[in-house]
Amino acid sequence: MMKSPFRKVRGLHKRHRRDLQRSFVQLDELSLASQDMQDMRDCYDSLLSAAASTTNNAYEFSESLQEMGDCLLEKTALTDDEDSGRVLLMLGKAQLEIQKLVDNYRSHISQTITNPSESLLNELRIVEDMKKDCDDKRSEMIIYFFKFLTRLSGWILHPNHMILAASGLAAVFTGVVPSMPLG
């Protein structure tokens, strides 16, 4: 049995509504993923900042420990009292040992925080660049789509109306409705 043309198109609006709802869900997931990427970037930026500050402070502390240790060891040679000399020698050596520990701590910060965080931030930049490329291609497709529609239907649209129509479709794709005055 053949369907009439009206029967063929009767249910299209229902399917279109479902497709729009599905695309809005996908857009919502995309915007959530974009927000998650931004949150990750902020987190790793602050982690890198804290690591850099800690590394700088540890470096300054290490330098101070070395100066103090060297000074104590120099004073050991100048003292005539054997007990005082032994105490100064022990303090000087302890200062230099603490300096080695602080230098190791500084090195571990770089290995465990700075390098992995920079690597993750580079990966995030790559993903953001890929997203930007996809957004640019989507914009090009929207423009192409509206040019195609105007040619297909024979409409002649004022450029502002074309932009408004394109921004309306962009709202469907991105969930953001730009505000533009009609001119």
Secondary structure, DSSP 4 states (H G I P E B T S, - for coil): -PPPHHHHHHTHHHHHHHHHHHHHHHHHHHHHHHHHHHHHHHHHHHHHHHHHHHHHHHHHHHHHHHHHHHHHHHHHHH---HHHHHHHHHHHHHHHHHHHHHHHHHHHHIIIIIHHHHHHHHHHHHHHHHHHHHHHHHHHHHHHHHHHHHHHHT----HHHHHHHHHHHHHHHHS--------
